[in-house]
Amino acid sequence: YPQDGHARPKATADFLKVTTVTLWRWEKTKPDFPKSTRLSERVSVYDAAEIRAWLAAKKNS
């Protein structure tokens, strides 16, 4: 998983050890979970640094 830049939902889900469906659900239900950016109608990406920061904050709490 990249340290910075963008990552597709499948790579992000694999990194977090969840399914892409869980990823979308977290985005809708967890206010602190990073939102994806839509690059086109069919392409969304997550900011890798935001995902890593969210994961670190979750581990520290």
C-alpha positions in Angstrom: 0.0 0.0 0.0 1.4 3.4 -0.9 2.8 5.8 1.8 1.2 8.8 0.0 -0.7 9.5 -3.2 -3.9 7.7 -4.1 -5.1 4.1 -4.0 -8.1 2.4 -5.5 -10.8 1.0 -3.2 -9.8 -2.7 -3.8 -6.2 -1.9 -2.7 -7.5 0.1 0.3 -9.8 -2.7 1.3 -7.1 -5.3 1.0 -4.7 -3.1 3.1 -7.4 -2.7 5.9 -8.3 -6.4 5.6 -12.0 -5.7 4.8 -14.2 -6.0 1.8 -14.9 -3.1 -0.6 -18.6 -3.2 0.7 -17.3 -2.6 4.2 -15.2 0.3 3.0 -18.2 2.0 1.4 -20.3 1.3 4.5 -17.6 2.9 6.8 -17.4 5.9 4.5 -21.2 6.4 5.0 -21.4 5.6 8.7 -18.1 6.5 10.3 -17.7 10.3 10.5 -13.9 10.0 11.1 -13.3 7.6 8.1 -11.6 9.3 5.1 -13.9 10.0 2.1 -13.0 8.8 -1.3 -12.5 11.1 -4.3 -14.3 10.4 -7.5 -12.0 10.8 -10.5 -14.7 9.8 -13.0 -18.1 8.2 -13.1 -16.5 4.7 -12.5 -13.2 5.5 -10.7 -12.8 6.4 -7.1 -9.6 6.7 -5.0 -8.6 7.1 -1.4 -5.8 9.3 -0.2 -3.3 6.8 1.1 -1.9 9.2 3.8 -5.4 9.9 5.2 -6.1 6.1 5.4 -2.8 5.5 7.2 -3.4 8.4 9.6 -7.0 7.1 10.3 -5.6 3.6 11.0 -2.8 5.0 13.3 -5.4 7.0 15.2 -7.6 4.0 15.5 -4.8 1.9 16.9 -3.9 4.6 19.4 -7.4 4.9 20.8 
